[in-house]
């Protein structure tokens, strides 16, 4: 079965929604653990689009002792 243009855009919307959800989850977790993020760190997080990078950051957050350890300096 071929994908219609509408199906394509629905799929794109779902992927963007998942990405935004991961970013929001990470933002909540980072701020709970380290306090309000400085604007450059927040911008850096929101610039991450790759799902694998977001998952990796989620895992690394579990053991991180600082924002710097996560690359948010």
ROZANU-477021 format. One record per residue: x, z, y of N, C-alpha, C in turn; residue in one letter. Coordinates in Angstrom, 1 decimal. Example, Ala and Ser with C-alpha at 12.3 -4.5 7.8 and 13.67 -1.06 7.14 Angstrom:
2
<atom <13.2; 7.8; -5.7>; <12.3; 7.8; -4.5>; <13.2; 7.8; -3.3>; A>;
<atom <12.8; 7.1; -2.2>; <13.7; 7.1; -1.1>; <12.9; 7.9; 0.0>; S>;
This chain:
73
<atom <0.9; 0.0; -1.2>; <0.0; 0.0; 0.0>; <0.9; 0.0; 1.2>; X>;
<atom <0.6; -0.8; 2.2>; <1.4; -0.9; 3.4>; <0.9; 0.1; 4.4>; X>;
<atom <1.8; 0.5; 5.3>; <1.5; 1.5; 6.3>; <1.0; 0.8; 7.5>; X>;
<atom <-0.1; 1.3; 8.1>; <-0.6; 0.8; 9.3>; <0.2; 1.3; 10.5>; X>;
<atom <0.0; 0.7; 11.6>; <0.6; 1.2; 12.9>; <0.1; 2.6; 13.2>; X>;
<atom <-1.2; 2.8; 13.0>; <-1.8; 4.2; 13.2>; <-1.1; 5.2; 12.3>; X>;
<atom <-0.9; 4.8; 11.0>; <-0.3; 5.8; 10.0>; <1.1; 6.1; 10.5>; X>;
<atom <1.8; 5.1; 11.0>; <3.2; 5.3; 11.4>; <3.2; 6.3; 12.6>; X>;
<atom <2.3; 6.2; 13.5>; <2.3; 7.1; 14.7>; <1.8; 8.5; 14.3>; X>;
<atom <0.9; 8.6; 13.3>; <0.5; 9.9; 12.8>; <1.7; 10.6; 12.2>; X>;
<atom <2.5; 9.8; 11.4>; <3.6; 10.4; 10.7>; <4.7; 10.8; 11.7>; X>;
<atom <4.9; 10.0; 12.7>; <5.9; 10.4; 13.8>; <5.4; 11.7; 14.5>; X>;
<atom <4.1; 11.8; 14.8>; <3.6; 13.0; 15.4>; <3.8; 14.2; 14.5>; X>;
<atom <3.6; 14.1; 13.2>; <3.8; 15.2; 12.3>; <5.3; 15.6; 12.3>; X>;
<atom <6.2; 14.7; 12.3>; <7.6; 15.0; 12.2>; <8.0; 15.7; 13.5>; X>;
<atom <7.5; 15.2; 14.7>; <7.9; 15.8; 15.9>; <7.3; 17.3; 16.0>; X>;
<atom <6.1; 17.4; 15.4>; <5.5; 18.8; 15.4>; <6.3; 19.7; 14.5>; X>;
<atom <6.8; 19.3; 13.4>; <7.6; 20.1; 12.5>; <8.9; 20.5; 13.3>; X>;
<atom <9.5; 19.5; 13.9>; <10.7; 19.8; 14.7>; <10.5; 20.8; 15.8>; X>;
<atom <9.5; 20.7; 16.5>; <9.1; 21.6; 17.6>; <8.9; 23.0; 17.0>; X>;
<atom <8.2; 23.0; 15.9>; <7.9; 24.3; 15.2>; <9.2; 25.0; 14.8>; X>;
<atom <10.1; 24.3; 14.2>; <11.4; 24.8; 13.8>; <12.2; 25.4; 15.0>; X>;
<atom <12.2; 24.6; 16.1>; <12.8; 25.0; 17.3>; <12.2; 26.3; 17.9>; X>;
<atom <10.9; 26.4; 17.9>; <10.2; 27.5; 18.4>; <10.5; 28.8; 17.5>; X>;
<atom <10.5; 28.6; 16.2>; <10.8; 29.6; 15.3>; <12.2; 30.2; 15.6>; X>;
<atom <13.2; 29.3; 15.7>; <14.6; 29.7; 16.0>; <14.7; 30.4; 17.3>; X>;
<atom <14.0; 29.9; 18.3>; <14.0; 30.5; 19.6>; <13.5; 31.9; 19.5>; X>;
<atom <12.4; 32.1; 18.8>; <11.8; 33.5; 18.7>; <12.8; 34.4; 18.0>; X>;
<atom <13.4; 33.9; 16.9>; <14.3; 34.7; 16.1>; <15.6; 35.0; 16.9>; X>;
<atom <16.1; 34.0; 17.6>; <17.3; 34.3; 18.4>; <17.1; 35.3; 19.5>; X>;
<atom <16.0; 35.2; 20.2>; <15.7; 36.1; 21.3>; <15.3; 37.5; 20.7>; X>;
<atom <14.7; 37.6; 19.6>; <14.5; 38.9; 19.0>; <15.8; 39.6; 18.7>; X>;
<atom <16.7; 38.8; 18.2>; <18.0; 39.4; 17.7>; <19.0; 39.6; 18.9>; X>;
<atom <19.1; 38.7; 19.8>; <20.1; 38.7; 20.8>; <19.6; 38.9; 22.2>; X>;
<atom <18.3; 39.0; 22.4>; <17.7; 39.0; 23.8>; <17.5; 37.6; 24.3>; X>;
<atom <17.0; 37.6; 25.5>; <16.6; 36.3; 26.1>; <17.8; 35.4; 26.2>; X>;
<atom <17.7; 34.2; 25.7>; <18.8; 33.3; 25.7>; <19.1; 32.8; 27.2>; X>;
<atom <20.4; 32.7; 27.5>; <20.8; 32.0; 28.7>; <20.2; 30.6; 28.8>; X>;
<atom <19.9; 30.1; 29.9>; <19.4; 28.7; 30.0>; <20.2; 27.6; 29.3>; X>;
<atom <21.6; 27.7; 29.4>; <22.3; 26.6; 28.7>; <22.2; 26.7; 27.1>; X>;
<atom <22.0; 28.0; 26.6>; <21.9; 28.1; 25.2>; <20.5; 27.6; 24.7>; X>;
<atom <19.5; 27.9; 25.6>; <18.1; 27.5; 25.3>; <18.1; 25.9; 25.3>; X>;
<atom <18.7; 25.3; 26.3>; <18.7; 23.9; 26.4>; <19.4; 23.3; 25.2>; X>;
<atom <20.5; 23.9; 24.7>; <21.3; 23.4; 23.6>; <20.4; 23.5; 22.3>; X>;
<atom <19.7; 24.5; 22.1>; <18.8; 24.7; 21.0>; <17.7; 23.6; 21.0>; X>;
<atom <17.1; 23.4; 22.2>; <16.0; 22.4; 22.3>; <16.5; 21.0; 22.2>; X>;
<atom <17.8; 20.8; 22.3>; <18.3; 19.4; 22.2>; <18.6; 19.1; 20.7>; X>;
<atom <18.6; 20.1; 19.8>; <18.8; 19.8; 18.4>; <17.6; 19.1; 17.8>; X>;
<atom <17.7; 17.9; 17.3>; <16.6; 17.2; 16.8>; <16.7; 17.0; 15.3>; X>;
<atom <17.9; 17.1; 14.7>; <18.1; 16.8; 13.3>; <17.5; 17.9; 12.5>; X>;
<atom <16.6; 17.7; 11.6>; <16.0; 18.7; 10.7>; <17.0; 19.5; 9.9>; X>;
<atom <18.0; 18.8; 9.4>; <19.1; 19.5; 8.6>; <19.9; 20.5; 9.5>; X>;
<atom <20.1; 20.1; 10.7>; <20.9; 21.0; 11.6>; <20.0; 22.2; 12.0>; X>;
<atom <18.7; 22.0; 12.2>; <17.8; 23.1; 12.5>; <17.8; 24.1; 11.3>; X>;
<atom <17.7; 23.5; 10.1>; <17.7; 24.4; 8.9>; <19.0; 25.1; 8.7>; X>;
<atom <20.1; 24.5; 9.0>; <21.4; 25.1; 8.9>; <21.5; 26.3; 9.9>; X>;
<atom <21.0; 26.0; 11.1>; <21.1; 27.1; 12.1>; <20.2; 28.3; 11.7>; X>;
<atom <19.1; 28.0; 11.1>; <18.2; 29.0; 10.6>; <18.9; 29.9; 9.6>; X>;
<atom <19.6; 29.3; 8.7>; <20.4; 30.1; 7.7>; <21.5; 30.8; 8.3>; X>;
<atom <22.3; 30.2; 9.1>; <23.4; 30.9; 9.8>; <23.0; 32.0; 10.6>; X>;
<atom <21.8; 32.0; 11.2>; <21.3; 33.0; 12.0>; <21.2; 34.3; 11.2>; X>;
<atom <20.9; 34.3; 9.9>; <20.8; 35.5; 9.1>; <22.0; 36.4; 9.1>; X>;
<atom <23.2; 35.8; 9.2>; <24.4; 36.5; 9.2>; <25.2; 36.6; 10.5>; X>;
<atom <24.7; 35.9; 11.5>; <25.5; 35.8; 12.8>; <25.4; 37.2; 13.5>; X>;
<atom <26.5; 37.5; 14.1>; <26.6; 38.7; 14.9>; <26.6; 38.5; 16.4>; X>;
<atom <26.6; 37.2; 16.8>; <26.6; 36.9; 18.2>; <26.1; 35.4; 18.4>; X>;
<atom <25.7; 35.1; 19.6>; <25.3; 33.8; 19.9>; <26.5; 32.8; 19.8>; X>;
<atom <27.7; 33.4; 20.1>; <28.9; 32.6; 20.1>; <29.2; 32.1; 18.7>; X>;
<atom <28.9; 32.9; 17.7>; <29.1; 32.6; 16.3>; <28.3; 31.4; 15.9>; X>;
<atom <27.1; 31.2; 16.6>; <26.2; 30.1; 16.3>; <26.5; 28.9; 17.2>; X>;
<atom <27.5; 29.0; 18.0>; <27.8; 27.9; 18.9>; <27.1; 27.9; 20.2>; X>;
<atom <26.5; 29.0; 20.6>; <25.8; 29.1; 21.9>; <26.6; 30.0; 22.9>; X>;
<atom <27.7; 29.4; 23.3>; <28.5; 30.2; 24.2>; <28.4; 29.7; 25.6>; X>;
